[in-house]
Amino acid sequence: MSKRPLNVGLIGGGKGAFIVHPHEKAIHFDGTRRVVTGALHQDPKTAMEEAEKWPYPIRGYRSYDEMIATEKKKPLGERMDYVLIVTPNHVHFDPAMKCIEAGIPVFCEKPLTVTLEEADKLVAAVKKHKVPFGVAHTYLGHWTSRLSRHIVKSGLIGEVRWVDSCYLQGWLWSRTEDMGVMQAEWRVDPKRAGASGAGGDIGTHALMQLRYVTGLDVTRLQAHLIAFVERRQLDDHFTVYCELSNGGKALVRASQIAIGHKNDLRLEVNGSKGTLYWVQEEPEKVVIHLAGQPDRVYWRGEVKANDGFLGDLPAELMGEPTVPSGHPEGFHDAFARLHRCFEADVRAYEEKKPWNADGSKYANVWDGRIGIALCTAAVESSNQGGAWVDMP
Ligand SMILES: NC(=O)c1ccc[n+]([C@@H]2O[C@H](COP(=O)([O-])OP(=O)(O)OC[C@H]3O[C@@H](n4cnc5c(N)ncnc54)[C@H](O)[C@@H]3O)[C@@H](O)[C@H]2O)c1
């Protein structure tokens, strides 16, 4: 017998919101999850109106407090099985903490919180209450990110020496925040975005991609954060030189004033035997250069184990549902893969079976905390003229 679909609750997502919509598609991707409820706006009346306008019937709530208090009392099967938090950064901590304490699994947008103190509290609460917690680092969900991770781990390109991970955008090149763009308004406000602007918003993605693919951590760093646009309080250009846990070095960069760049997240890993190269805007391929050999391009859907170059490939990687090569996968597919993996942990949690949010399938609360640690250390270093600062 097929399983009942998991019920998902939304916090945020009404009235012109952005990222809720890719998530919503991803939630419904497999037919095994569905949105059933939401506290969609900060204003109680608007929250109810937005729920009424949702394209299919959902239970609207006036606030996330009301939603959490009511939902947790419902029997399993009726209540929301997990919550998706898609509010601006300063409204992640409070609902996340309340859900954890109520035993409700949380899939939370990045950056995890606005302060390291809050991030630490969430890590402790997840440990104490043992509730599945995912952080929406979208790009880990690309099949090619998983292949890249496997390739680096297999030793094919040797010991990692240098990583260049950058995420470049151009949409904040001028005072976009004065043009009625709600997504820009809160992103340049330290109270709502956090201590770093570009760093928190997209530098955390660049860091996560580096950590996911290489398995390495940043140990200390030197940073230069700049606000190029006049009267902007937060950096719109974020450059961090890092030492890695294996002694290698890396550059983690983010910019939102790089005119012409859209969502240009790219990762280059130089190892002692070769280089791996991956670009988010062309997420169907991984490029491998081995010293003295022809370049190789691995397209999703055409990768085979033991092809004379790649060795064995993990069964779960090869078993991931994908469409045949040539039919492009993209952003929604990546999000869907994260929700699919999170669903498996939520089902195991509800069935009181073992589950393991070890960061191999989606970013966990600790990964989210490391993103905030990077921003915290980068701001400190930049304020000291680029001094070396240990990762907290
Ligand atoms: N993973 C990604 O690729 C990605 C991409 C974009 C944004 N994000 C993250 O997603 C989050 C939302 O970003 P966005 O661009 O969609 O923002 P947005 O401004 O478009 O939407 C925010 C939504 O939250 C609602 N909201 C605010 N306070 C609320 C409250 N107290 N209760 C209920 N709803 C409330 C707003 O009304 C709005 O519906 C941010 O943390 C952002 O960093 C992640």
The ligand as an ORCA input file, in Angstrom:
! r2SCAN-3c Opt
* xyz 0 1
  N      18.142     28.538     -0.841
  C      18.111     29.507     -1.727
  O      18.580     29.326     -2.833
  C      17.467     30.819     -1.367
  C      17.094     31.722     -2.373
  C      16.428     32.884     -1.989
  C      16.175     33.151     -0.646
  N      16.583     32.279      0.302
  C      16.332     32.539      1.732
  O      14.932     32.356      1.955
  C      14.457     33.288      2.912
  C      13.321     34.105      2.288
  O      13.840     34.807      1.181
  P      12.839     35.391      0.045
  O      13.718     36.001     -0.971
  O      11.856     34.380     -0.357
  O      12.139     36.544      0.912
  P      10.778     37.284      0.583
  O      10.926     38.653      1.153
  O      10.423     37.115     -0.845
  O       9.681     36.462      1.428
  C       9.665     36.453      2.844
  C       8.297     36.000      3.295
  O       8.284     35.875      4.709
  C       7.084     36.485      5.212
  N       7.262     36.820      6.626
  C       8.080     37.735      7.200
  N       7.938     37.727      8.547
  C       7.006     36.765      8.820
  C       6.433     36.258     10.032
  N       6.754     36.768     11.222
  N       5.520     35.276      9.928
  C       5.156     34.765      8.742
  N       5.665     35.202      7.556
  C       6.582     36.195      7.613
  C       6.892     37.672      4.281
  O       5.570     38.189      4.355
  C       7.166     36.979      2.952
  O       6.029     36.216      2.563
  C      15.657     34.111      3.333
  O      16.210     33.609      4.501
  C      16.637     33.936      2.181
  O      17.991     34.071      2.563
  C      17.217     31.135     -0.038
*
